[in-house]
Amino acid sequence: MDYIKKQSKRLGAVRIELGTFEFNHRAYAFYKKCGFVEIGKIKRFTYWNGKYWDDIRMEKYLPSTF
């Protein structure tokens, strides 16, 4: 994740947005630990294992100095 943040900053980004499926609890916990916050959901985004699942959208603003 540090690599992604550094490259984003190098390219002039001030914010990173990502999505994870609601069944991916480990990824969700990891992103929260990295400072991402949930900003929305795309309902019934994917079908997996016999069920429709939401896509959880998350964002993190990058500090002006890294």
Secondary structure as GFF3:
##gff-version 3
##sequence-region A 1 66
A	DSSP	alpha_helix	2	10	.	.	.	ID=ss1
A	DSSP	beta_strand	15	21	.	.	.	ID=ss2
A	DSSP	alpha_helix	25	33	.	.	.	ID=ss3
A	DSSP	beta_strand	37	48	.	.	.	ID=ss4
A	DSSP	beta_strand	51	61	.	.	.	ID=ss5
###
